[in-house]
Amino acid sequence: MDRTAIFIAQNFKTIVSCIGVVLAFYIQYQINMVRVTQLENELVKMHAQLDSQYQKLDAIKLDKSVFEATTKQWASMSQDIREIRTTLEGILQSEHDK
């Protein structure tokens, strides 16, 4: 037998163990890569959900701003109507007194 065959025969368990360890590392690497891909996909979905939630929040803020502006306008119109009413009552009272 040549030297290579003798070396393999004498160190067969060690060689098989090394090949097994390398194979286990490769399999673990592949599993981790699949998991990384899954996590990246989940991250993309979460970003989409987060963007959706931000859009809803912005819409709520916009609705709140519109409501506040409408309330301010309503208060202003109400005050104007009161002033007009007071003015009209004054005019009617002065016409009635004549």
mmCIF file as gemmi writes it, N, C-alpha and C atoms, coordinates in Angstrom:
data_model
loop_
_atom_site.group_PDB
_atom_site.id
_atom_site.type_symbol
_atom_site.label_atom_id
_atom_site.label_alt_id
_atom_site.label_comp_id
_atom_site.label_asym_id
_atom_site.label_entity_id
_atom_site.label_seq_id
_atom_site.pdbx_PDB_ins_code
_atom_site.Cartn_x
_atom_site.Cartn_y
_atom_site.Cartn_z
_atom_site.occupancy
_atom_site.B_iso_or_equiv
_atom_site.pdbx_formal_charge
_atom_site.auth_seq_id
_atom_site.auth_asym_id
_atom_site.pdbx_PDB_model_num
ATOM 1 N N . MET Axp A 1 ? 0.844 -1.184 0 1 0 ? 1 A 1
ATOM 2 C CA . MET Axp A 1 ? 0 0 0 1 0 ? 1 A 1
ATOM 3 C C . MET Axp A 1 ? 0.886 1.242 0 1 0 ? 1 A 1
ATOM 4 N N . ASP Axp A 2 ? 0.389 2.212 -0.669 1 0 ? 2 A 1
ATOM 5 C CA . ASP Axp A 2 ? 1.173 3.437 -0.681 1 0 ? 2 A 1
ATOM 6 C C . ASP Axp A 2 ? 0.917 4.243 0.595 1 0 ? 2 A 1
ATOM 7 N N . ARG Axp A 3 ? 1.602 5.305 0.734 1 0 ? 3 A 1
ATOM 8 C CA . ARG Axp A 3 ? 1.572 6.083 1.974 1 0 ? 3 A 1
ATOM 9 C C . ARG Axp A 3 ? 0.208 6.72 2.216 1 0 ? 3 A 1
ATOM 10 N N . THR Axp A 4 ? -0.478 7.134 1.168 1 0 ? 4 A 1
ATOM 11 C CA . THR Axp A 4 ? -1.784 7.777 1.315 1 0 ? 4 A 1
ATOM 12 C C . THR Axp A 4 ? -2.799 6.793 1.859 1 0 ? 4 A 1
ATOM 13 N N . ALA Axp A 5 ? -2.786 5.592 1.321 1 0 ? 5 A 1
ATOM 14 C CA . ALA Axp A 5 ? -3.731 4.57 1.776 1 0 ? 5 A 1
ATOM 15 C C . ALA Axp A 5 ? -3.46 4.208 3.223 1 0 ? 5 A 1
ATOM 16 N N . ILE Axp A 6 ? -2.197 4.113 3.588 1 0 ? 6 A 1
ATOM 17 C CA . ILE Axp A 6 ? -1.837 3.801 4.974 1 0 ? 6 A 1
ATOM 18 C C . ILE Axp A 6 ? -2.286 4.933 5.905 1 0 ? 6 A 1
ATOM 19 N N . PHE Axp A 7 ? -2.056 6.185 5.477 1 0 ? 7 A 1
ATOM 20 C CA . PHE Axp A 7 ? -2.458 7.347 6.279 1 0 ? 7 A 1
ATOM 21 C C . PHE Axp A 7 ? -3.966 7.357 6.482 1 0 ? 7 A 1
ATOM 22 N N . ILE Axp A 8 ? -4.728 7.107 5.404 1 0 ? 8 A 1
ATOM 23 C CA . ILE Axp A 8 ? -6.187 7.08 5.496 1 0 ? 8 A 1
ATOM 24 C C . ILE Axp A 8 ? -6.644 5.954 6.411 1 0 ? 8 A 1
ATOM 25 N N . ALA Axp A 9 ? -6.028 4.814 6.295 1 0 ? 9 A 1
ATOM 26 C CA . ALA Axp A 9 ? -6.414 3.665 7.124 1 0 ? 9 A 1
ATOM 27 C C . ALA Axp A 9 ? -6.14 3.938 8.597 1 0 ? 9 A 1
ATOM 28 N N . GLN Axp A 10 ? -5.019 4.555 8.888 1 0 ? 10 A 1
ATOM 29 C CA . GLN Axp A 10 ? -4.66 4.812 10.281 1 0 ? 10 A 1
ATOM 30 C C . GLN Axp A 10 ? -5.483 5.954 10.897 1 0 ? 10 A 1
ATOM 31 N N . ASN Axp A 11 ? -5.916 6.906 10.075 1 0 ? 11 A 1
ATOM 32 C CA . ASN Axp A 11 ? -6.617 8.095 10.58 1 0 ? 11 A 1
ATOM 33 C C . ASN Axp A 11 ? -8.056 8.181 10.073 1 0 ? 11 A 1
ATOM 34 N N . PHE Axp A 12 ? -8.64 7.037 9.784 1 0 ? 12 A 1
ATOM 35 C CA . PHE Axp A 12 ? -9.982 7.009 9.194 1 0 ? 12 A 1
ATOM 36 C C . PHE Axp A 12 ? -11.012 7.7 10.094 1 0 ? 12 A 1
ATOM 37 N N . LYS Axp A 13 ? -10.995 7.41 11.384 1 0 ? 13 A 1
ATOM 38 C CA . LYS Axp A 13 ? -11.969 8.011 12.299 1 0 ? 13 A 1
ATOM 39 C C . LYS Axp A 13 ? -11.806 9.532 12.355 1 0 ? 13 A 1
ATOM 40 N N . THR Axp A 14 ? -10.578 9.983 12.394 1 0 ? 14 A 1
ATOM 41 C CA . THR Axp A 14 ? -10.315 11.422 12.441 1 0 ? 14 A 1
ATOM 42 C C . THR Axp A 14 ? -10.774 12.098 11.159 1 0 ? 14 A 1
ATOM 43 N N . ILE Axp A 15 ? -10.485 11.48 10.021 1 0 ? 15 A 1
ATOM 44 C CA . ILE Axp A 15 ? -10.89 12.046 8.729 1 0 ? 15 A 1
ATOM 45 C C . ILE Axp A 15 ? -12.408 12.107 8.628 1 0 ? 15 A 1
ATOM 46 N N . VAL Axp A 16 ? -13.073 11.02 9.01 1 0 ? 16 A 1
ATOM 47 C CA . VAL Axp A 16 ? -14.54 10.995 8.967 1 0 ? 16 A 1
ATOM 48 C C . VAL Axp A 16 ? -15.111 12.037 9.925 1 0 ? 16 A 1
ATOM 49 N N . SER Axp A 17 ? -14.509 12.176 11.1 1 0 ? 17 A 1
ATOM 50 C CA . SER Axp A 17 ? -14.969 13.177 12.07 1 0 ? 17 A 1
ATOM 51 C C . SER Axp A 17 ? -14.812 14.588 11.507 1 0 ? 17 A 1
ATOM 52 N N . CYS Axp A 18 ? -13.675 14.862 10.881 1 0 ? 18 A 1
ATOM 53 C CA . CYS Axp A 18 ? -13.444 16.189 10.287 1 0 ? 18 A 1
ATOM 54 C C . CYS Axp A 18 ? -14.439 16.468 9.17 1 0 ? 18 A 1
ATOM 55 N N . ILE Axp A 19 ? -14.653 15.478 8.314 1 0 ? 19 A 1
ATOM 56 C CA . ILE Axp A 19 ? -15.629 15.643 7.229 1 0 ? 19 A 1
ATOM 57 C C . ILE Axp A 19 ? -17.022 15.865 7.821 1 0 ? 19 A 1
ATOM 58 N N . GLY Axp A 20 ? -17.356 15.128 8.881 1 0 ? 20 A 1
ATOM 59 C CA . GLY Axp A 20 ? -18.655 15.293 9.54 1 0 ? 20 A 1
ATOM 60 C C . GLY Axp A 20 ? -18.824 16.681 10.13 1 0 ? 20 A 1
ATOM 61 N N . VAL Axp A 21 ? -17.757 17.19 10.757 1 0 ? 21 A 1
ATOM 62 C CA . VAL Axp A 21 ? -17.812 18.535 11.346 1 0 ? 21 A 1
ATOM 63 C C . VAL Axp A 21 ? -17.979 19.583 10.252 1 0 ? 21 A 1
ATOM 64 N N . VAL Axp A 22 ? -17.206 19.463 9.18 1 0 ? 22 A 1
ATOM 65 C CA . VAL Axp A 22 ? -17.319 20.41 8.067 1 0 ? 22 A 1
ATOM 66 C C . VAL Axp A 22 ? -18.718 20.342 7.459 1 0 ? 22 A 1
ATOM 67 N N . LEU Axp A 23 ? -19.234 19.147 7.285 1 0 ? 23 A 1
ATOM 68 C CA . LEU Axp A 23 ? -20.583 18.974 6.745 1 0 ? 23 A 1
ATOM 69 C C . LEU Axp A 23 ? -21.625 19.579 7.689 1 0 ? 23 A 1
ATOM 70 N N . ALA Axp A 24 ? -21.445 19.374 8.987 1 0 ? 24 A 1
ATOM 71 C CA . ALA Axp A 24 ? -22.373 19.953 9.974 1 0 ? 24 A 1
ATOM 72 C C . ALA Axp A 24 ? -22.325 21.477 9.927 1 0 ? 24 A 1
ATOM 73 N N . PHE Axp A 25 ? -21.106 22.043 9.798 1 0 ? 25 A 1
ATOM 74 C CA . PHE Axp A 25 ? -20.981 23.499 9.673 1 0 ? 25 A 1
ATOM 75 C C . PHE Axp A 25 ? -21.697 24.005 8.424 1 0 ? 25 A 1
ATOM 76 N N . TYR Axp A 26 ? -21.533 23.281 7.321 1 0 ? 26 A 1
ATOM 77 C CA . TYR Axp A 26 ? -22.175 23.687 6.07 1 0 ? 26 A 1
ATOM 78 C C . TYR Axp A 26 ? -23.695 23.633 6.196 1 0 ? 26 A 1
ATOM 79 N N . ILE Axp A 27 ? -24.204 22.558 6.786 1 0 ? 27 A 1
ATOM 80 C CA . ILE Axp A 27 ? -25.656 22.431 6.967 1 0 ? 27 A 1
ATOM 81 C C . ILE Axp A 27 ? -26.169 23.545 7.881 1 0 ? 27 A 1
ATOM 82 N N . GLN Axp A 28 ? -25.439 23.814 8.96 1 0 ? 28 A 1
ATOM 83 C CA . GLN Axp A 28 ? -25.844 24.891 9.877 1 0 ? 28 A 1
ATOM 84 C C . GLN Axp A 28 ? -25.816 26.243 9.162 1 0 ? 28 A 1
ATOM 85 N N . TYR Axp A 29 ? -24.811 26.441 8.322 1 0 ? 29 A 1
ATOM 86 C CA . TYR Axp A 29 ? -24.725 27.673 7.536 1 0 ? 29 A 1
ATOM 87 C C . TYR Axp A 29 ? -25.947 27.824 6.634 1 0 ? 29 A 1
ATOM 88 N N . GLN Axp A 30 ? -26.319 26.743 5.951 1 0 ? 30 A 1
ATOM 89 C CA . GLN Axp A 30 ? -27.482 26.788 5.066 1 0 ? 30 A 1
ATOM 90 C C . GLN Axp A 30 ? -28.76 27.077 5.86 1 0 ? 30 A 1
ATOM 91 N N . ILE Axp A 31 ? -28.906 26.432 7.008 1 0 ? 31 A 1
ATOM 92 C CA . ILE Axp A 31 ? -30.083 26.671 7.855 1 0 ? 31 A 1
ATOM 93 C C . ILE Axp A 31 ? -30.117 28.132 8.303 1 0 ? 31 A 1
ATOM 94 N N . ASN Axp A 32 ? -28.962 28.653 8.705 1 0 ? 32 A 1
ATOM 95 C CA . ASN Axp A 32 ? -28.899 30.051 9.137 1 0 ? 32 A 1
ATOM 96 C C . ASN Axp A 32 ? -29.222 31.004 7.994 1 0 ? 32 A 1
ATOM 97 N N . MET Axp A 33 ? -28.768 30.687 6.786 1 0 ? 33 A 1
ATOM 98 C CA . MET Axp A 33 ? -29.063 31.547 5.639 1 0 ? 33 A 1
ATOM 99 C C . MET Axp A 33 ? -30.56 31.555 5.338 1 0 ? 33 A 1
ATOM 100 N N . VAL Axp A 34 ? -31.199 30.398 5.442 1 0 ? 34 A 1
ATOM 101 C CA . VAL Axp A 34 ? -32.652 30.331 5.246 1 0 ? 34 A 1
ATOM 102 C C . VAL Axp A 34 ? -33.345 31.171 6.306 1 0 ? 34 A 1
ATOM 103 N N . ARG Axp A 35 ? -32.89 31.058 7.544 1 0 ? 35 A 1
ATOM 104 C CA . ARG Axp A 35 ? -33.493 31.83 8.641 1 0 ? 35 A 1
ATOM 105 C C . ARG Axp A 35 ? -33.279 33.325 8.428 1 0 ? 35 A 1
ATOM 106 N N . VAL Axp A 36 ? -32.098 33.719 7.966 1 0 ? 36 A 1
ATOM 107 C CA . VAL Axp A 36 ? -31.827 35.129 7.68 1 0 ? 36 A 1
ATOM 108 C C . VAL Axp A 36 ? -32.778 35.632 6.6 1 0 ? 36 A 1
ATOM 109 N N . THR Axp A 37 ? -32.996 34.831 5.577 1 0 ? 37 A 1
ATOM 110 C CA . THR Axp A 37 ? -33.926 35.209 4.511 1 0 ? 37 A 1
ATOM 111 C C . THR Axp A 37 ? -35.337 35.366 5.065 1 0 ? 37 A 1
ATOM 112 N N . GLN Axp A 38 ? -35.747 34.443 5.928 1 0 ? 38 A 1
ATOM 113 C CA . GLN Axp A 38 ? -37.071 34.546 6.544 1 0 ? 38 A 1
ATOM 114 C C . GLN Axp A 38 ? -37.18 35.809 7.391 1 0 ? 38 A 1
ATOM 115 N N . LEU Axp A 39 ? -36.143 36.102 8.153 1 0 ? 39 A 1
ATOM 116 C CA . LEU Axp A 39 ? -36.156 37.301 8.993 1 0 ? 39 A 1
ATOM 117 C C . LEU Axp A 39 ? -36.193 38.572 8.149 1 0 ? 39 A 1
ATOM 118 N N . GLU Axp A 40 ? -35.474 38.567 7.029 1 0 ? 40 A 1
ATOM 119 C CA . GLU Axp A 40 ? -35.513 39.725 6.134 1 0 ? 40 A 1
ATOM 120 C C . GLU Axp A 40 ? -36.916 39.921 5.573 1 0 ? 40 A 1
ATOM 121 N N . ASN Axp A 41 ? -37.577 38.827 5.197 1 0 ? 41 A 1
ATOM 122 C CA . ASN Axp A 41 ? -38.949 38.922 4.694 1 0 ? 41 A 1
ATOM 123 C C . ASN Axp A 41 ? -39.895 39.44 5.774 1 0 ? 41 A 1
ATOM 124 N N . GLU Axp A 42 ? -39.727 38.943 7 1 0 ? 42 A 1
ATOM 125 C CA . GLU Axp A 42 ? -40.552 39.427 8.106 1 0 ? 42 A 1
ATOM 126 C C . GLU Axp A 42 ? -40.297 40.905 8.362 1 0 ? 42 A 1
ATOM 127 N N . LEU Axp A 43 ? -39.041 41.323 8.238 1 0 ? 43 A 1
ATOM 128 C CA . LEU Axp A 43 ? -38.691 42.72 8.434 1 0 ? 43 A 1
ATOM 129 C C . LEU Axp A 43 ? -39.365 43.597 7.388 1 0 ? 43 A 1
ATOM 130 N N . VAL Axp A 44 ? -39.375 43.14 6.145 1 0 ? 44 A 1
ATOM 131 C CA . VAL Axp A 44 ? -40.048 43.892 5.082 1 0 ? 44 A 1
ATOM 132 C C . VAL Axp A 44 ? -41.539 44.023 5.395 1 0 ? 44 A 1
ATOM 133 N N . LYS Axp A 45 ? -42.157 42.93 5.847 1 0 ? 45 A 1
ATOM 134 C CA . LYS Axp A 45 ? -43.578 42.971 6.207 1 0 ? 45 A 1
ATOM 135 C C . LYS Axp A 45 ? -43.82 43.932 7.369 1 0 ? 45 A 1
ATOM 136 N N . MET Axp A 46 ? -42.933 43.893 8.359 1 0 ? 46 A 1
ATOM 137 C CA . MET Axp A 46 ? -43.089 44.781 9.51 1 0 ? 46 A 1
ATOM 138 C C . MET Axp A 46 ? -42.926 46.239 9.113 1 0 ? 46 A 1
ATOM 139 N N . HIS Axp A 47 ? -41.982 46.511 8.2 1 0 ? 47 A 1
ATOM 140 C CA . HIS Axp A 47 ? -41.82 47.879 7.715 1 0 ? 47 A 1
ATOM 141 C C . HIS Axp A 47 ? -43.081 48.34 6.986 1 0 ? 47 A 1
ATOM 142 N N . ALA Axp A 48 ? -43.673 47.453 6.207 1 0 ? 48 A 1
ATOM 143 C CA . ALA Axp A 48 ? -44.911 47.793 5.506 1 0 ? 48 A 1
ATOM 144 C C . ALA Axp A 48 ? -46.026 48.075 6.512 1 0 ? 48 A 1
ATOM 145 N N . GLN Axp A 49 ? -46.128 47.253 7.55 1 0 ? 49 A 1
ATOM 146 C CA . GLN Axp A 49 ? -47.142 47.483 8.58 1 0 ? 49 A 1
ATOM 147 C C . GLN Axp A 49 ? -46.873 48.785 9.321 1 0 ? 49 A 1
ATOM 148 N N . LEU Axp A 50 ? -45.609 49.058 9.599 1 0 ? 50 A 1
ATOM 149 C CA . LEU Axp A 50 ? -45.243 50.288 10.287 1 0 ? 50 A 1
ATOM 150 C C . LEU Axp A 50 ? -45.591 51.502 9.436 1 0 ? 50 A 1
ATOM 151 N N . ASP Axp A 51 ? -45.286 51.434 8.139 1 0 ? 51 A 1
ATOM 152 C CA . ASP Axp A 51 ? -45.647 52.525 7.239 1 0 ? 51 A 1
ATOM 153 C C . ASP Axp A 51 ? -47.155 52.723 7.207 1 0 ? 51 A 1
ATOM 154 N N . SER Axp A 52 ? -47.893 51.628 7.182 1 0 ? 52 A 1
ATOM 155 C CA . SER Axp A 52 ? -49.354 51.703 7.2 1 0 ? 52 A 1
ATOM 156 C C . SER Axp A 52 ? -49.839 52.373 8.478 1 0 ? 52 A 1
ATOM 157 N N . GLN Axp A 53 ? -49.254 52.007 9.599 1 0 ? 53 A 1
ATOM 158 C CA . GLN Axp A 53 ? -49.649 52.609 10.879 1 0 ? 53 A 1
ATOM 159 C C . GLN Axp A 53 ? -49.306 54.097 10.911 1 0 ? 53 A 1
ATOM 160 N N . TYR Axp A 54 ? -48.151 54.469 10.35 1 0 ? 54 A 1
ATOM 161 C CA . TYR Axp A 54 ? -47.792 55.885 10.284 1 0 ? 54 A 1
ATOM 162 C C . TYR Axp A 54 ? -48.777 56.654 9.407 1 0 ? 54 A 1
ATOM 163 N N . GLN Axp A 55 ? -49.203 56.055 8.296 1 0 ? 55 A 1
ATOM 164 C CA . GLN Axp A 55 ? -50.184 56.712 7.438 1 0 ? 55 A 1
ATOM 165 C C . GLN Axp A 55 ? -51.5 56.901 8.177 1 0 ? 55 A 1
ATOM 166 N N . LYS Axp A 56 ? -51.924 55.88 8.925 1 0 ? 56 A 1
ATOM 167 C CA . LYS Axp A 56 ? -53.154 56.008 9.709 1 0 ? 56 A 1
ATOM 168 C C . LYS Axp A 56 ? -53.002 57.086 10.768 1 0 ? 56 A 1
ATOM 169 N N . LEU Axp A 57 ? -51.837 57.133 11.416 1 0 ? 57 A 1
ATOM 170 C CA . LEU Axp A 57 ? -51.582 58.147 12.434 1 0 ? 57 A 1
ATOM 171 C C . LEU Axp A 57 ? -51.596 59.539 11.816 1 0 ? 57 A 1
ATOM 172 N N . ASP Axp A 58 ? -50.978 59.683 10.643 1 0 ? 58 A 1
ATOM 173 C CA . ASP Axp A 58 ? -50.999 60.97 9.952 1 0 ? 58 A 1
ATOM 174 C C . ASP Axp A 58 ? -52.422 61.372 9.587 1 0 ? 58 A 1
ATOM 175 N N . ALA Axp A 59 ? -53.232 60.406 9.165 1 0 ? 59 A 1
ATOM 176 C CA . ALA Axp A 59 ? -54.632 60.698 8.836 1 0 ? 59 A 1
ATOM 177 C C . ALA Axp A 59 ? -55.386 61.147 10.08 1 0 ? 59 A 1
ATOM 178 N N . ILE Axp A 60 ? -55.11 60.507 11.208 1 0 ? 60 A 1
ATOM 179 C CA . ILE Axp A 60 ? -55.763 60.91 12.458 1 0 ? 60 A 1
ATOM 180 C C . ILE Axp A 60 ? -55.329 62.32 12.846 1 0 ? 60 A 1
ATOM 181 N N . LYS Axp A 61 ? -54.034 62.602 12.699 1 0 ? 61 A 1
ATOM 182 C CA . LYS Axp A 61 ? -53.54 63.947 13.005 1 0 ? 61 A 1
ATOM 183 C C . LYS Axp A 61 ? -54.201 64.971 12.09 1 0 ? 61 A 1
ATOM 184 N N . LEU Axp A 62 ? -54.332 64.616 10.8 1 0 ? 62 A 1
ATOM 185 C CA . LEU Axp A 62 ? -54.982 65.513 9.854 1 0 ? 62 A 1
ATOM 186 C C . LEU Axp A 62 ? -56.437 65.725 10.243 1 0 ? 62 A 1
ATOM 187 N N . ASP Axp A 63 ? -57.129 64.638 10.596 1 0 ? 63 A 1
ATOM 188 C CA . ASP Axp A 63 ? -58.518 64.755 11.034 1 0 ? 63 A 1
ATOM 189 C C . ASP Axp A 63 ? -58.623 65.64 12.266 1 0 ? 63 A 1
ATOM 190 N N . LYS Axp A 64 ? -57.689 65.488 13.186 1 0 ? 64 A 1
ATOM 191 C CA . LYS Axp A 64 ? -57.695 66.303 14.398 1 0 ? 64 A 1
ATOM 192 C C . LYS Axp A 64 ? -57.475 67.767 14.04 1 0 ? 64 A 1
ATOM 193 N N . SER Axp A 65 ? -56.535 68.031 13.131 1 0 ? 65 A 1
ATOM 194 C CA . SER Axp A 65 ? -56.264 69.406 12.715 1 0 ? 65 A 1
ATOM 195 C C . SER Axp A 65 ? -57.48 70.016 12.036 1 0 ? 65 A 1
ATOM 196 N N . VAL Axp A 66 ? -58.119 69.23 11.168 1 0 ? 66 A 1
ATOM 197 C CA . VAL Axp A 66 ? -59.326 69.718 10.488 1 0 ? 66 A 1
ATOM 198 C C . VAL Axp A 66 ? -60.416 69.991 11.513 1 0 ? 66 A 1
ATOM 199 N N . PHE Axp A 67 ? -60.574 69.102 12.48 1 0 ? 67 A 1
ATOM 200 C CA . PHE Axp A 67 ? -61.584 69.289 13.52 1 0 ? 67 A 1
ATOM 201 C C . PHE Axp A 67 ? -61.303 70.556 14.323 1 0 ? 67 A 1
ATOM 202 N N . GLU Axp A 68 ? -60.038 70.756 14.708 1 0 ? 68 A 1
ATOM 203 C CA . GLU Axp A 68 ? -59.686 71.951 15.474 1 0 ? 68 A 1
ATOM 204 C C . GLU Axp A 68 ? -59.933 73.213 14.659 1 0 ? 68 A 1
ATOM 205 N N . ALA Axp A 69 ? -59.566 73.19 13.377 1 0 ? 69 A 1
ATOM 206 C CA . ALA Axp A 69 ? -59.8 74.357 12.522 1 0 ? 69 A 1
ATOM 207 C C . ALA Axp A 69 ? -61.295 74.616 12.375 1 0 ? 69 A 1
ATOM 208 N N . THR Axp A 70 ? -62.069 73.56 12.19 1 0 ? 70 A 1
ATOM 209 C CA . THR Axp A 70 ? -63.523 73.704 12.065 1 0 ? 70 A 1
ATOM 210 C C . THR Axp A 70 ? -64.113 74.25 13.357 1 0 ? 70 A 1
ATOM 211 N N . THR Axp A 71 ? -63.633 73.761 14.485 1 0 ? 71 A 1
ATOM 212 C CA . THR Axp A 71 ? -64.122 74.245 15.773 1 0 ? 71 A 1
ATOM 213 C C . THR Axp A 71 ? -63.81 75.725 15.944 1 0 ? 71 A 1
ATOM 214 N N . LYS Axp A 72 ? -62.606 76.139 15.567 1 0 ? 72 A 1
ATOM 215 C CA . LYS Axp A 72 ? -62.241 77.557 15.662 1 0 ? 72 A 1
ATOM 216 C C . LYS Axp A 72 ? -63.12 78.397 14.74 1 0 ? 72 A 1
ATOM 217 N N . GLN Axp A 73 ? -63.339 77.908 13.516 1 0 ? 73 A 1
ATOM 218 C CA . GLN Axp A 73 ? -64.2 78.644 12.583 1 0 ? 73 A 1
ATOM 219 C C . GLN Axp A 73 ? -65.62 78.716 13.119 1 0 ? 73 A 1
ATOM 220 N N . TRP Axp A 74 ? -66.081 77.627 13.693 1 0 ? 74 A 1
ATOM 221 C CA . TRP Axp A 74 ? -67.435 77.588 14.25 1 0 ? 74 A 1
ATOM 222 C C . TRP Axp A 74 ? -67.559 78.605 15.389 1 0 ? 74 A 1
ATOM 223 N N . ALA Axp A 75 ? -66.564 78.66 16.241 1 0 ? 75 A 1
ATOM 224 C CA . ALA Axp A 75 ? -66.583 79.622 17.348 1 0 ? 75 A 1
ATOM 225 C C . ALA Axp A 75 ? -66.569 81.043 16.81 1 0 ? 75 A 1
ATOM 226 N N . SER Axp A 76 ? -65.764 81.281 15.786 1 0 ? 76 A 1
ATOM 227 C CA . SER Axp A 76 ? -65.703 82.612 15.181 1 0 ? 76 A 1
ATOM 228 C C . SER Axp A 76 ? -67.035 82.981 14.54 1 0 ? 76 A 1
ATOM 229 N N . MET Axp A 77 ? -67.638 82.039 13.807 1 0 ? 77 A 1
ATOM 230 C CA . MET Axp A 77 ? -68.944 82.306 13.183 1 0 ? 77 A 1
ATOM 231 C C . MET Axp A 77 ? -70.007 82.523 14.247 1 0 ? 77 A 1
ATOM 232 N N . SER Axp A 78 ? -69.955 81.766 15.306 1 0 ? 78 A 1
ATOM 233 C CA . SER Axp A 78 ? -70.924 81.911 16.392 1 0 ? 78 A 1
ATOM 234 C C . SER Axp A 78 ? -70.807 83.298 17.01 1 0 ? 78 A 1
ATOM 235 N N . GLN Axp A 79 ? -69.585 83.748 17.229 1 0 ? 79 A 1
ATOM 236 C CA . GLN Axp A 79 ? -69.367 85.09 17.777 1 0 ? 79 A 1
ATOM 237 C C . GLN Axp A 79 ? -69.876 86.149 16.806 1 0 ? 79 A 1
ATOM 238 N N . ASP Axp A 80 ? -69.614 85.981 15.511 1 0 ? 80 A 1
ATOM 239 C CA . ASP Axp A 80 ? -70.111 86.931 14.51 1 0 ? 80 A 1
ATOM 240 C C . ASP Axp A 80 ? -71.635 86.966 14.502 1 0 ? 80 A 1
ATOM 241 N N . ILE Axp A 81 ? -72.266 85.814 14.592 1 0 ? 81 A 1
ATOM 242 C CA . ILE Axp A 81 ? -73.735 85.752 14.6 1 0 ? 81 A 1
ATOM 243 C C . ILE Axp A 81 ? -74.281 86.467 15.831 1 0 ? 81 A 1
ATOM 244 N N . ARG Axp A 82 ? -73.641 86.291 16.979 1 0 ? 82 A 1
ATOM 245 C CA . ARG Axp A 82 ? -74.076 86.992 18.194 1 0 ? 82 A 1
ATOM 246 C C . ARG Axp A 82 ? -73.971 88.503 18.019 1 0 ? 82 A 1
ATOM 247 N N . GLU Axp A 83 ? -72.858 88.936 17.408 1 0 ? 83 A 1
ATOM 248 C CA . GLU Axp A 83 ? -72.685 90.374 17.172 1 0 ? 83 A 1
ATOM 249 C C . GLU Axp A 83 ? -73.748 90.901 16.214 1 0 ? 83 A 1
ATOM 250 N N . ILE Axp A 84 ? -74.043 90.141 15.162 1 0 ? 84 A 1
ATOM 251 C CA . ILE Axp A 84 ? -75.075 90.554 14.201 1 0 ? 84 A 1
ATOM 252 C C . ILE Axp A 84 ? -76.423 90.61 14.899 1 0 ? 84 A 1
ATOM 253 N N . ARG Axp A 85 ? -76.705 89.606 15.72 1 0 ? 85 A 1
ATOM 254 C CA . ARG Axp A 85 ? -77.972 89.583 16.452 1 0 ? 85 A 1
ATOM 255 C C . ARG Axp A 85 ? -78.088 90.809 17.37 1 0 ? 85 A 1
ATOM 256 N N . THR Axp A 86 ? -77.008 91.113 18.082 1 0 ? 86 A 1
ATOM 257 C CA . THR Axp A 86 ? -77.024 92.276 18.974 1 0 ? 86 A 1
ATOM 258 C C . THR Axp A 86 ? -77.24 93.554 18.176 1 0 ? 86 A 1
ATOM 259 N N . THR Axp A 87 ? -76.577 93.651 17.038 1 0 ? 87 A 1
ATOM 260 C CA . THR Axp A 87 ? -76.738 94.833 16.189 1 0 ? 87 A 1
ATOM 261 C C . THR Axp A 87 ? -78.167 94.94 15.679 1 0 ? 87 A 1
ATOM 262 N N . LEU Axp A 88 ? -78.713 93.819 15.205 1 0 ? 88 A 1
ATOM 263 C CA . LEU Axp A 88 ? -80.095 93.827 14.706 1 0 ? 88 A 1
ATOM 264 C C . LEU Axp A 88 ? -81.083 94.16 15.821 1 0 ? 88 A 1
ATOM 265 N N . GLU Axp A 89 ? -80.861 93.616 17.006 1 0 ? 89 A 1
ATOM 266 C CA . GLU Axp A 89 ? -81.744 93.933 18.128 1 0 ? 89 A 1
ATOM 267 C C . GLU Axp A 89 ? -81.678 95.418 18.448 1 0 ? 89 A 1
ATOM 268 N N . GLY Axp A 90 ? -80.46 95.962 18.375 1 0 ? 90 A 1
ATOM 269 C CA . GLY Axp A 90 ? -80.305 97.402 18.617 1 0 ? 90 A 1
ATOM 270 C C . GLY Axp A 90 ? -81.037 98.219 17.567 1 0 ? 90 A 1
ATOM 271 N N . ILE Axp A 91 ? -80.927 97.815 16.291 1 0 ? 91 A 1
ATOM 272 C CA . ILE Axp A 91 ? -81.613 98.529 15.204 1 0 ? 91 A 1
ATOM 273 C C . ILE Axp A 91 ? -83.116 98.409 15.373 1 0 ? 91 A 1
ATOM 274 N N . LEU Axp A 92 ? -83.585 97.2 15.645 1 0 ? 92 A 1
ATOM 275 C CA . LEU Axp A 92 ? -85.028 96.999 15.824 1 0 ? 92 A 1
ATOM 276 C C . LEU Axp A 92 ? -85.545 97.769 17.038 1 0 ? 92 A 1
ATOM 277 N N . GLN Axp A 93 ? -84.764 97.8 18.092 1 0 ? 93 A 1
ATOM 278 C CA . GLN Axp A 93 ? -85.176 98.533 19.289 1 0 ? 93 A 1
ATOM 279 C C . GLN Axp A 93 ? -85.261 100.022 18.988 1 0 ? 93 A 1
ATOM 280 N N . SER Axp A 94 ? -84.269 100.543 18.231 1 0 ? 94 A 1
ATOM 281 C CA . SER Axp A 94 ? -84.294 101.972 17.905 1 0 ? 94 A 1
ATOM 282 C C . SER Axp A 94 ? -85.438 102.284 16.953 1 0 ? 94 A 1
ATOM 283 N N . GLU Axp A 95 ? -85.777 101.376 16.05 1 0 ? 95 A 1
ATOM 284 C CA . GLU Axp A 95 ? -86.914 101.575 15.143 1 0 ? 95 A 1
ATOM 285 C C . GLU Axp A 95 ? -88.217 101.501 15.928 1 0 ? 95 A 1
ATOM 286 N N . HIS Axp A 96 ? -88.265 100.63 16.88 1 0 ? 96 A 1
ATOM 287 C CA . HIS Axp A 96 ? -89.48 100.456 17.675 1 0 ? 96 A 1
ATOM 288 C C . HIS Axp A 96 ? -89.723 101.672 18.576 1 0 ? 96 A 1
ATOM 289 N N . ASP Axp A 97 ? -88.635 102.282 19.055 1 0 ? 97 A 1
ATOM 290 C CA . ASP Axp A 97 ? -88.75 103.438 19.933 1 0 ? 97 A 1
ATOM 291 C C . ASP Axp A 97 ? -89.201 104.679 19.18 1 0 ? 97 A 1
ATOM 292 N N . LYS Axp A 98 ? -89.057 104.76 17.93 1 0 ? 98 A 1
ATOM 293 C CA . LYS Axp A 98 ? -89.424 105.954 17.154 1 0 ? 98 A 1
ATOM 294 C C . LYS Axp A 98 ? -90.857 106.097 17.02 1 0 ? 98 A 1
